[in-house]
Amino acid sequence: MEKYLVFKTAADDSICLPARELSHMHIDGAGTALDFNFINSATGDDGLGEFNIPVVINDNKGREVMKAVAEEIRTGGQALIVIVDDIAAEFLHSDITSCGAIPTTTA
């Protein structure tokens, strides 16, 4: 089953991406944000389609959040995995607090 990651910051600002396009997750230097880095298959893996979605997390909880995301992708039973939905206050992990800016383009 193909799985998709959902990020939503507002009623009219959301994105749903295939989990297979997630290249890596990166904790920022302050330990308060986790970047989800994607390579868009529509543009190939030459770097032109790379972009990231920042997710705000509780201090120094990046490892726990990354582990939960990886586990859900690997073993979860749902095709749509909501990482963060600021409107519905739905978060994959209790240490996720909000979604950062969603890029307006993936190219």
N, C-alpha and C positions, 0 to 999 in steps of 0.2 A: 504494500500500500504506500503510495506517495504521500508524504506529509508536508504540510505548509505551516509557516510561522506567521502569526498575525501580530501587528503592532498598530495601535490606535491612539491618537492624541486628542482627536476632536471628532465630532459627528461627521465632519466632511474631510477628515485627514487621517487616512489609514493606508496600510499596505499589507499585502499577503504574498509571501514569497516561498518558493519551494525550499524545503530544508536542505536539499542536495546542493543548493547554491550558497549555503553558509560555508565560507572558507575558514573562518576562525572567529573567536571571541577574544577581546582584549580588555583588561582592567586598566583604567586610567591611573596616572601616577598618584592621585589623591586617594584612590580606592573608593571613590563615590560614584563611578559610572562604569558601565560595561558596554563596550562597543561590539555590535554584531556586524561583522564584515562579510559582504556578499560579493560574488562574482556573477554577473548577469549573463546567463548562457546565450541570450539573444545577441550579445556583442562579443562573445568569446572570452577566452581567459588571457587576453593580451594586456590586461590592466585597464582598458578603456571602460569596461563595465563594472569596475570595482566601486563600491560605495559602502557606507556604514550607517547604522541606526544606533544612536546612543540610548542607553536605558539607565536611568538613575537608580542607584541601589543604596542600601544602608552601608555605612562605613565598613570597609574591609570585609565585605561579604561576597565578593566576586567569585571566589572559588566555589562556594556553596551554590550560588546561582548557576554558574557554568555547569556544575555537576548535575543539577536538577534539569537543566535544558537538555543536556546530552542524554540523560536517562529517559526523558520523555520522548525525544526523537527516536531513541533506540527501541524502547519497549512499550511506549504509550499506545493505547488503542484508538485514539482519535486522529483523523486525517488533518483537522484544523487544530493547531496548537496555539492558543492565545498566550503570547509572551507577556504582553501588557495591553490593557484597554483602560485608558484613563477615564473614559466616560462611565463605564460600568463598574469601575474600581475592581477589575479582574486582573489578577497577576499570577503568573505561573508559580512564582515563589514568593514567600512572605517578605523577603528582603528586597524585592523590586518595589520601588515607590512611584515611578512615573516613566513616561517615554519622552525622550528628547525629540528634536526636530527630525521629521521624516524627509528625506531628500525629495525634491520635486522632479528629478530626473534620475534615471539609472544608467545613462550613457555618458 
